[in-house]
Amino acid sequence: MDSEGDLRQLTSPALQAPQGLLASVREAIRGSQQDFTTGSLNRAIFMLAVPMVLEMAMESLFAVVDVFWVARLGSNAVATVGLTESMLTLVFSVAVGLGASTTAMVARRTGEKDREGAAVAAVQSILIGAGVAVFVGLAGMRWAPELLHLMGASSVVVNLGSTYTRIVFGGSASVLLLFLNNAIFRGAGDAAVAMRVLWLSNLINLLLDPLLIFGLGPFRGLGVTGAALATTTGRSAGVLYQFFLLARGTGRIRIRAAHLRVNLDVLLRLLRVSAGGILQFLVAHTSWIGLMRIVGMFGSAAIASYTIAIRIIIFIILPSWGLSNAAATLVGQNLGARQPERAERSVWKAGLYNMVFLGGVGLFFIFFAEPVVRLFSDDPAIVPLGATCLRMLNYGNVCYAYGMVMVQAFNGAGDTVTPTVLNMFCYWLWEIPLAYWLAVPGGMRAQGVFLSIPIAEATVAVAAILLFRRGEWKKKKI
């Protein structure tokens, strides 16, 4: 890994020239037709990363916009959103885990120049996602109050937020399919298409949130329930647009009527790879539920502070997942093209660029944590604790940067087992016990939970780098 060389290329005159840079950005947003298994690796990363970063920025807006408006309703409303989103991480685990294996398989077939195989894999992924969505949606709608109680919500929060939780879980199909369809586009190299889908979804959510929450114009104010309706409507519109694009064809992938059937061999292979991916993200996301449960011991103000800080962190980290997803696509396509060394170089480069970005962002939030939290709430019980949480989380940004790229590199290769084992040790066996020990016996209360997060993420990053260097991921067949 030549870090100095990578940074020189990143700041080279060709990239700094305004006209050349703007032309490249326009091409990336419009949708580059470059073959990502040949040519300049820096250009390939740029063409994939720009739309993927913008895509993830749009995904993060869902979280931030809801809390921005809901915070005006008080700490109980924010707690409702925080607790429900913590439970919804189970759905996100399935979506992201299945999406990771979908990207890997579609990317591998694309690298092999097998467009028919890519389309078949895409359809099997959608079928699996739809089946899971039916089960999760019905269960969540039926037991919403009980689930909130289980998460430690007060009776006030349960009464206020049960309808919100029912709507969010009832619309889980929109969450799953939005992730899976965009994973298909990313695997095929159509990152700009995935980006435009989330632009549409977020625009609808941005418009509907204040209208439905506060009852502006002809709309009736629904409070926190309005936020659920706005987000579900925005995501559902995005899914419909995705299906339209997949049927029409994007130039890299198209689903025709002949593909709309169960292919048992491909479906089972996808399930086998997805099992590790789903478990991987299930472990990571359920650790957030565990942390939220510990934070909940210290009251609604602590939950609200934690929720606001986490939403801000999601907002700044999700764009970095764009770089990580670019690395995953490059790994999958280049392994398909039988170029493992090019795949490896793409990961080191993406990790370096991610570190530069997240490190700079982290410094900003460390110094301006309190003013940023005040954008969401001016409650004197929330602001100091939320600012403390935000600072502590940003201390781990450099570690997040490399850790997420390495994890996505394994997933892009179809090796979902290594990150799963890593997550089990670092989150369940290390982070959650550490959070409890610091918060309760250690007397740090909620701040102990906050501190456990960057410590655990540093552990993930170091272990992932060591495992990546071994190179076993290059031999994975999918």
GUROLUM-849710 format. One record per residue (C-alpha): x, y, z; residue number from 0. Coordinates in nm, 3 decimals. Layout:
BEGIN
xx, yy, zz, nr
X, Y, Z, NUM
...
***
This chain:
BEGIN
xx, yy, zz, nr
0.000, 0.000, 0.000, 0
0.166, 0.320, -0.119, 1
-0.012, 0.584, 0.091, 2
0.202, 0.875, -0.028, 3
0.150, 0.777, -0.390, 4
-0.225, 0.750, -0.341, 5
-0.244, 1.093, -0.182, 6
-0.034, 1.242, -0.463, 7
-0.275, 1.095, -0.717, 8
-0.570, 1.221, -0.518, 9
-0.430, 1.576, -0.528, 10
-0.269, 1.560, -0.871, 11
-0.302, 1.855, -1.111, 12
-0.538, 1.654, -1.332, 13
-0.782, 1.603, -1.046, 14
-0.737, 1.956, -0.915, 15
-0.806, 2.120, -1.252, 16
-1.158, 2.263, -1.208, 17
-1.283, 2.178, -1.556, 18
-1.148, 1.823, -1.548, 19
-1.280, 1.760, -1.199, 20
-1.624, 1.903, -1.276, 21
-1.646, 1.697, -1.594, 22
-1.558, 1.382, -1.397, 23
-1.817, 1.462, -1.129, 24
-2.083, 1.518, -1.395, 25
-1.996, 1.188, -1.560, 26
-2.009, 1.006, -1.226, 27
-2.350, 1.154, -1.138, 28
-2.487, 1.096, -1.487, 29
-2.364, 0.738, -1.479, 30
-2.025, 0.634, -1.614, 31
-2.009, 0.349, -1.864, 32
-1.649, 0.269, -1.770, 33
-1.543, -0.094, -1.738, 34
-1.426, -0.105, -1.375, 35
-1.201, -0.406, -1.432, 36
-0.964, -0.210, -1.659, 37
-0.797, 0.130, -1.672, 38
-0.710, 0.369, -1.390, 39
-0.804, 0.235, -1.048, 40
-0.825, 0.585, -0.900, 41
-1.071, 0.684, -1.172, 42
-1.275, 0.368, -1.113, 43
-1.298, 0.445, -0.740, 44
-1.396, 0.804, -0.817, 45
-1.666, 0.710, -1.067, 46
-1.822, 0.462, -0.825, 47
-1.764, 0.654, -0.502, 48
-1.916, 0.990, -0.604, 49
-2.269, 0.856, -0.667, 50
-2.239, 0.601, -0.385, 51
-2.138, 0.870, -0.135, 52
-2.430, 1.085, -0.250, 53
-2.660, 0.783, -0.230, 54
-2.558, 0.712, 0.130, 55
-2.588, 1.082, 0.215, 56
-2.948, 1.063, 0.097, 57
-3.009, 0.749, 0.303, 58
-2.872, 0.926, 0.610, 59
-3.115, 1.213, 0.551, 60
-3.405, 0.980, 0.633, 61
-3.270, 0.946, 0.985, 62
-3.173, 1.309, 1.040, 63
-3.482, 1.474, 0.891, 64
-3.723, 1.268, 1.100, 65
-3.543, 1.348, 1.425, 66
-3.507, 1.715, 1.328, 67
-3.885, 1.756, 1.310, 68
-3.983, 1.504, 1.578, 69
-3.750, 1.673, 1.831, 70
-3.997, 1.966, 1.825, 71
-4.252, 1.732, 1.986, 72
-4.043, 1.657, 2.296, 73
-3.816, 1.389, 2.438, 74
-4.087, 1.120, 2.449, 75
-4.145, 1.154, 2.075, 76
-3.770, 1.132, 2.008, 77
-3.751, 0.829, 2.238, 78
-4.029, 0.666, 2.032, 79
-3.829, 0.712, 1.713, 80
-3.507, 0.598, 1.877, 81
-3.654, 0.281, 2.029, 82
-3.841, 0.188, 1.711, 83
-3.537, 0.247, 1.492, 84
-3.331, 0.032, 1.730, 85
-3.576, -0.253, 1.676, 86
-3.589, -0.184, 1.303, 87
-3.218, -0.257, 1.292, 88
-3.327, -0.622, 1.272, 89
-3.490, -0.543, 0.938, 90
-3.187, -0.341, 0.831, 91
-2.969, -0.640, 0.922, 92
-3.157, -0.859, 0.678, 93
-3.163, -0.584, 0.413, 94
-2.795, -0.495, 0.440, 95
-2.680, -0.856, 0.483, 96
-2.879, -0.982, 0.186, 97
-2.782, -0.667, -0.004, 98
-2.413, -0.733, 0.056, 99
-2.436, -1.085, -0.087, 100
-2.653, -0.957, -0.373, 101
-2.393, -0.695, -0.462, 102
-2.119, -0.959, -0.445, 103
-2.302, -1.203, -0.674, 104
-2.420, -0.942, -0.925, 105
-2.072, -0.786, -0.930, 106
-1.906, -1.126, -0.984, 107
-2.138, -1.208, -1.276, 108
-2.084, -0.856, -1.418, 109
-1.707, -0.900, -1.398, 110
-1.748, -1.229, -1.584, 111
-1.954, -1.042, -1.851, 112
-2.254, -1.265, -1.768, 113
-2.548, -1.022, -1.775, 114
-2.808, -1.299, -1.779, 115
-2.658, -1.446, -1.462, 116
-2.661, -1.103, -1.297, 117
-3.032, -1.059, -1.377, 118
-3.120, -1.405, -1.245, 119
-2.934, -1.335, -0.919, 120
-3.116, -1.002, -0.887, 121
-3.460, -1.163, -0.915, 122
-3.379, -1.429, -0.653, 123
-3.269, -1.157, -0.412, 124
-3.594, -0.966, -0.462, 125
-3.800, -1.282, -0.399, 126
-3.616, -1.349, -0.072, 127
-3.657, -0.988, 0.040, 128
-4.031, -0.986, -0.034, 129
-4.083, -1.304, 0.168, 130
-3.898, -1.166, 0.469, 131
-4.089, -0.836, 0.446, 132
-4.429, -1.009, 0.475, 133
-4.325, -1.194, 0.790, 134
-4.161, -0.894, 0.960, 135
-4.439, -0.655, 0.867, 136
-4.718, -0.871, 1.009, 137
-4.528, -0.947, 1.331, 138
-4.433, -0.583, 1.392, 139
-4.785, -0.455, 1.335, 140
-4.933, -0.716, 1.568, 141
-4.696, -0.673, 1.862, 142
-4.588, -0.306, 1.841, 143
-4.682, -0.207, 2.202, 144
-4.525, -0.522, 2.345, 145
-4.204, -0.457, 2.151, 146
-4.181, -0.103, 2.287, 147
-4.234, -0.234, 2.642, 148
-3.963, -0.491, 2.583, 149
-3.724, -0.211, 2.486, 150
-3.787, -0.040, 2.820, 151
-4.025, 0.231, 2.699, 152
-4.239, 0.407, 2.958, 153
-4.618, 0.379, 2.941, 154
-4.628, 0.735, 2.803, 155
-4.394, 0.640, 2.516, 156
-4.590, 0.322, 2.444, 157
-4.921, 0.511, 2.422, 158
-4.764, 0.785, 2.211, 159
-4.562, 0.568, 1.977, 160
-4.744, 0.237, 1.915, 161
-4.903, 0.361, 1.592, 162
-4.567, 0.498, 1.475, 163
-4.407, 0.157, 1.537, 164
-4.690, -0.028, 1.360, 165
-4.656, 0.188, 1.048, 166
-4.278, 0.160, 1.038, 167
-4.283, -0.219, 1.067, 168
-4.582, -0.248, 0.835, 169
-4.379, -0.064, 0.572, 170
-4.070, -0.278, 0.620, 171
-4.108, -0.407, 0.262, 172
-4.008, -0.060, 0.142, 173
-3.694, -0.071, 0.358, 174
-3.591, -0.417, 0.241, 175
-3.660, -0.370, -0.128, 176
-3.506, -0.023, -0.140, 177
-3.180, -0.166, -0.005, 178
-3.187, -0.479, -0.219, 179
-3.265, -0.310, -0.548, 180
-2.993, -0.052, -0.491, 181
-2.755, -0.336, -0.403, 182
-2.834, -0.481, -0.748, 183
-2.756, -0.150, -0.918, 184
-2.431, -0.110, -0.722, 185
-2.315, -0.463, -0.804, 186
-2.375, -0.400, -1.173, 187
-2.180, -0.073, -1.150, 188
-2.492, 0.147, -1.185, 189
-2.414, 0.353, -0.877, 190
-2.568, 0.669, -1.027, 191
-2.904, 0.494, -1.065, 192
-2.908, 0.395, -0.698, 193
-2.825, 0.754, -0.609, 194
-3.115, 0.898, -0.811, 195
-3.360, 0.657, -0.647, 196
-3.273, 0.791, -0.304, 197
-3.293, 1.149, -0.428, 198
-3.656, 1.084, -0.517, 199
-3.733, 0.906, -0.189, 200
-3.578, 1.180, 0.021, 201
-3.747, 1.461, -0.168, 202
-4.085, 1.307, -0.089, 203
-3.988, 1.252, 0.276, 204
-3.856, 1.608, 0.309, 205
-4.183, 1.750, 0.176, 206
-4.418, 1.525, 0.371, 207
-4.248, 1.528, 0.714, 208
-4.347, 1.879, 0.831, 209
-4.683, 1.857, 0.653, 210
-4.789, 1.535, 0.823, 211
-4.624, 1.593, 1.162, 212
-4.757, 1.946, 1.222, 213
-5.061, 1.953, 0.992, 214
-4.959, 2.227, 0.752, 215
-5.195, 2.331, 0.470, 216
-5.472, 2.079, 0.403, 217
-5.305, 1.805, 0.611, 218
-5.409, 1.706, 0.962, 219
-5.129, 1.710, 1.221, 220
-5.044, 1.351, 1.316, 221
-4.746, 1.414, 1.542, 222
-4.485, 1.140, 1.550, 223
-4.717, 0.915, 1.345, 224
-4.681, 1.160, 1.055, 225
-4.306, 1.098, 1.047, 226
-4.368, 0.725, 0.996, 227
-4.613, 0.790, 0.713, 228
-4.377, 1.037, 0.541, 229
-4.075, 0.807, 0.552, 230
-4.269, 0.497, 0.443, 231
-4.428, 0.687, 0.155, 232
-4.092, 0.820, 0.037, 233
-3.928, 0.479, 0.048, 234
-4.223, 0.311, -0.126, 235
-4.208, 0.562, -0.411, 236
-3.837, 0.486, -0.447, 237
-3.907, 0.112, -0.473, 238
-4.163, 0.165, -0.751, 239
-3.910, 0.375, -0.941, 240
-3.647, 0.101, -0.897, 241
-3.876, -0.162, -1.047, 242
-3.946, 0.066, -1.341, 243
-3.572, 0.110, -1.404, 244
-3.497, -0.262, -1.370, 245
-3.772, -0.348, -1.621, 246
-3.664, -0.078, -1.866, 247
-3.295, -0.162, -1.832, 248
-3.006, 0.064, -1.731, 249
-2.740, -0.040, -1.978, 250
-2.569, -0.268, -1.729, 251
-2.861, -0.478, -1.601, 252
-3.217, -0.546, -1.711, 253
-3.481, -0.781, -1.573, 254
-3.709, -0.929, -1.836, 255
-4.023, -1.138, -1.798, 256
-3.824, -1.457, -1.862, 257
-3.619, -1.390, -1.546, 258
-3.927, -1.372, -1.320, 259
-3.914, -1.725, -1.184, 260
-3.750, -1.916, -0.903, 261
-3.404, -2.045, -0.991, 262
-3.347, -2.284, -0.704, 263
-2.974, -2.327, -0.758, 264
-2.901, -1.953, -0.761, 265
-3.150, -1.885, -0.481, 266
-2.988, -2.142, -0.252, 267
-2.638, -2.011, -0.329, 268
-2.756, -1.659, -0.255, 269
-2.916, -1.775, 0.070, 270
-2.597, -1.954, 0.170, 271
-2.385, -1.644, 0.121, 272
-2.660, -1.421, 0.264, 273
-2.686, -1.624, 0.584, 274
-2.342, -1.503, 0.686, 275
-2.415, -1.149, 0.572, 276
-2.746, -1.130, 0.756, 277
-2.596, -1.277, 1.073, 278
-2.303, -1.037, 1.038, 279
-2.520, -0.727, 1.033, 280
-2.768, -0.880, 1.278, 281
-2.485, -0.912, 1.529, 282
-2.372, -0.555, 1.466, 283
-2.721, -0.404, 1.472, 284
-2.851, -0.598, 1.771, 285
-2.552, -0.467, 1.961, 286
-2.710, -0.122, 1.910, 287
-3.029, -0.257, 2.065, 288
-2.825, -0.379, 2.360, 289
-2.659, -0.040, 2.395, 290
-2.996, 0.138, 2.370, 291
-3.132, -0.091, 2.642, 292
-2.846, 0.009, 2.873, 293
-2.890, 0.378, 2.792, 294
-3.262, 0.339, 2.865, 295
-3.176, 0.267, 3.230, 296
-3.097, 0.637, 3.268, 297
-3.427, 0.787, 3.143, 298
-3.589, 0.945, 2.835, 299
-3.343, 1.237, 2.827, 300
-3.051, 0.994, 2.797, 301
-3.232, 0.801, 2.522, 302
-3.309, 1.123, 2.334, 303
-2.948, 1.246, 2.366, 304
-2.815, 0.915, 2.240, 305
-3.071, 0.904, 1.955, 306
-2.981, 1.254, 1.832, 307
-2.606, 1.188, 1.849, 308
-2.642, 0.853, 1.670, 309
-2.853, 1.011, 1.394, 310
-2.584, 1.274, 1.340, 311
-2.317, 1.003, 1.331, 312
-2.524, 0.805, 1.080, 313
-2.549, 1.119, 0.869, 314
-2.169, 1.158, 0.851, 315
-2.078, 0.789, 0.837, 316
-2.326, 0.668, 0.577, 317
-2.155, 0.872, 0.302, 318
-1.836, 0.690, 0.399, 319
-2.019, 0.366, 0.335, 320
-2.036, 0.494, -0.022, 321
-1.658, 0.456, -0.048, 322
-1.685, 0.118, 0.122, 323
-1.952, 0.005, -0.124, 324
-1.731, 0.122, -0.409, 325
-1.456, -0.103, -0.274, 326
-1.703, -0.395, -0.250, 327
-1.811, -0.350, -0.613, 328
-1.450, -0.328, -0.734, 329
-1.354, -0.639, -0.536, 330
-1.645, -0.839, -0.677, 331
-1.602, -0.730, -1.038, 332
-1.223, -0.770, -1.040, 333
-1.237, -1.112, -0.880, 334
-1.488, -1.204, -1.151, 335
-1.239, -1.076, -1.408, 336
-0.964, -1.283, -1.234, 337
-0.766, -0.980, -1.119, 338
-0.730, -1.032, -0.740, 339
-0.432, -0.797, -0.705, 340
-0.628, -0.511, -0.860, 341
-0.912, -0.593, -0.620, 342
-0.674, -0.569, -0.324, 343
-0.524, -0.238, -0.436, 344
-0.873, -0.088, -0.467, 345
-0.942, -0.167, -0.101, 346
-0.626, -0.002, 0.033, 347
-0.690, 0.307, -0.177, 348
-1.054, 0.333, -0.067, 349
-0.951, 0.290, 0.297, 350
-0.699, 0.573, 0.272, 351
-0.945, 0.812, 0.109, 352
-1.210, 0.719, 0.365, 353
-0.969, 0.791, 0.649, 354
-0.889, 1.137, 0.511, 355
-1.259, 1.220, 0.477, 356
-1.385, 1.086, 0.810, 357
-1.085, 1.219, 1.002, 358
-1.157, 1.572, 0.884, 359
-1.529, 1.543, 0.953, 360
-1.457, 1.405, 1.299, 361
-1.248, 1.706, 1.396, 362
-1.533, 1.938, 1.302, 363
-1.788, 1.757, 1.518, 364
-1.549, 1.725, 1.812, 365
-1.507, 2.103, 1.826, 366
-1.867, 2.199, 1.737, 367
-2.064, 1.919, 1.901, 368
-2.288, 2.137, 2.117, 369
-2.402, 2.381, 1.843, 370
-2.480, 2.085, 1.617, 371
-2.691, 1.913, 1.885, 372
-2.873, 2.242, 1.947, 373
-2.996, 2.227, 1.587, 374
-3.209, 1.933, 1.697, 375
-3.301, 2.023, 2.054, 376
-3.256, 2.309, 2.300, 377
-3.368, 2.098, 2.598, 378
-3.114, 2.163, 2.879, 379
-3.138, 1.799, 2.983, 380
-3.048, 1.677, 2.634, 381
-2.790, 1.919, 2.489, 382
-2.489, 1.859, 2.722, 383
-2.527, 1.481, 2.720, 384
-2.592, 1.471, 2.344, 385
-2.280, 1.682, 2.280, 386
-2.071, 1.451, 2.500, 387
-2.199, 1.148, 2.310, 388
-2.128, 1.313, 1.974, 389
-1.769, 1.397, 2.073, 390
-1.697, 1.048, 2.204, 391
-1.831, 0.881, 1.891, 392
-1.623, 1.103, 1.663, 393
-1.304, 1.007, 1.844, 394
-1.333, 0.675, 1.661, 395
-1.372, 0.812, 1.307, 396
-1.034, 0.701, 1.173, 397
-1.103, 0.349, 1.296, 398
-1.454, 0.351, 1.147, 399
-1.301, 0.456, 0.814, 400
-1.074, 0.157, 0.771, 401
-1.300, -0.090, 0.951, 402
-1.600, -0.035, 0.725, 403
-1.392, -0.057, 0.405, 404
-1.230, -0.383, 0.515, 405
-1.564, -0.537, 0.615, 406
-1.722, -0.442, 0.282, 407
-1.419, -0.580, 0.098, 408
-1.479, -0.922, 0.253, 409
-1.849, -0.896, 0.164, 410
-1.768, -0.791, -0.192, 411
-1.562, -1.108, -0.228, 412
-1.853, -1.316, -0.098, 413
-1.674, -1.392, 0.230, 414
-1.946, -1.302, 0.478, 415
-1.823, -1.542, 0.747, 416
-1.506, -1.354, 0.846, 417
-1.688, -1.026, 0.928, 418
-1.958, -1.223, 1.113, 419
-1.709, -1.387, 1.348, 420
-1.533, -1.051, 1.389, 421
-1.860, -0.880, 1.482, 422
-1.955, -1.148, 1.734, 423
-1.632, -1.106, 1.926, 424
-1.602, -0.729, 1.899, 425
-1.965, -0.634, 1.964, 426
-2.140, -0.903, 2.166, 427
-1.846, -1.032, 2.367, 428
-1.659, -0.701, 2.402, 429
-1.866, -0.387, 2.339, 430
-2.188, -0.469, 2.528, 431
-2.019, -0.606, 2.845, 432
-1.779, -0.311, 2.837, 433
-2.069, -0.064, 2.800, 434
-2.253, -0.213, 3.097, 435
-1.940, -0.226, 3.312, 436
-1.849, 0.136, 3.239, 437
-2.209, 0.260, 3.281, 438
-2.315, 0.075, 3.597, 439
-2.028, -0.063, 3.809, 440
-1.794, 0.202, 3.664, 441
-2.039, 0.478, 3.755, 442
-2.015, 0.658, 3.418, 443
-2.387, 0.609, 3.347, 444
-2.481, 0.683, 2.982, 445
-2.135, 0.823, 2.910, 446
-1.989, 0.477, 2.971, 447
-2.205, 0.340, 2.689, 448
-2.088, 0.620, 2.460, 449
-1.722, 0.547, 2.534, 450
-1.756, 0.174, 2.464, 451
-1.847, 0.241, 2.099, 452
-1.517, 0.393, 1.969, 453
-1.322, 0.136, 2.172, 454
-1.509, -0.151, 2.006, 455
-1.479, 0.004, 1.659, 456
-1.102, 0.040, 1.700, 457
-1.087, -0.331, 1.781, 458
-1.286, -0.414, 1.466, 459
-1.057, -0.204, 1.246, 460
-0.731, -0.355, 1.371, 461
-0.858, -0.713, 1.353, 462
-1.012, -0.662, 1.005, 463
-0.687, -0.521, 0.862, 464
-0.488, -0.816, 0.996, 465
-0.735, -1.068, 0.852, 466
-0.753, -0.888, 0.517, 467
-0.375, -0.906, 0.479, 468
-0.392, -1.286, 0.494, 469
-0.566, -1.285, 0.153, 470
-0.798, -1.584, 0.203, 471
-1.088, -1.376, 0.066, 472
-0.932, -1.392, -0.283, 473
-1.014, -1.765, -0.306, 474
-1.387, -1.732, -0.233, 475
-1.620, -1.881, -0.495, 476
-1.981, -1.765, -0.533, 477
***
